Amino acid sequence: MLIDQTELIQKTPVCGGLRRETLRLILGQSEELDVPAGEFFFREGDAGDCLYVIKSGTAVVQRIWQGKPIVLARIGPGDCFGEMSLIDLQRRFAAVKAETDCSVIRVPYTALMKLCQVDMEQYAMVMMNLGREVSRRLRIAGERLFRYQQELGQQAFDEELAFDA
C-alpha cells in the first residue's frame, strides 16, 4: 500500500520534485482514511492541522452564505486540499465535504515539521510547491472574479466593493 500511496502523492503538485525517501518519511507519519459521502473532512472555521490528498472519490469545497452552502470547487483523485492552513496557520477558510465515498491520505502538520528537522532543502521544496499551488488557485479565483465583474457590470461591482470596505 505504501508503494501505491508513494506513486499517488508523488504526482500531486505539492510533492513535485521530492525524493522518494522524503515521500516515505511523509507517508510514514500520514494515515489513510475512508470518508463516506455526505461527511465533512472539516468545516469553515475549524483549526487546520493537516492537508489531504484524494486517492478516490470526489469532494466539494464550500462556504456558507446567508445560511446556504455555496460550492467553490469540486476536487477529485490526485487533488490536495487543506493546505492553506499549513501556510498561514489560520483556521479553515472553507468546508470540504465528501460528495461521493472518498479514500484520502491525511498528511499531518507534524509530518512537515519532522521533514523540516531532517531535511530543510526538501521541506523548502514542499513549502515552495504549496505556495505555487495556492498561487495557481488564486489566479483561477481572480479570473472568476474578473468574469463576474464583467457580467455584473462595473457600477454594480464598484458598489459591492464599497460595501465590503
Secondary structure, DSSP 8 states (H G I E B T S, - for coil): -HHHHHHHHHTSGGGTT--HHHHHHHHHT-EEEEE-TT-EEE-TT----EEEEEEES-EEEEEEETTEEEEEEEE-TT-EE--HHHHH----SSEEEESS-EEEEEEEHHHHHHHHHH-HHHHHHHHHHHHHHHHHHHHHHHHHHHHHHHHH-HHHHHHHHHHH-
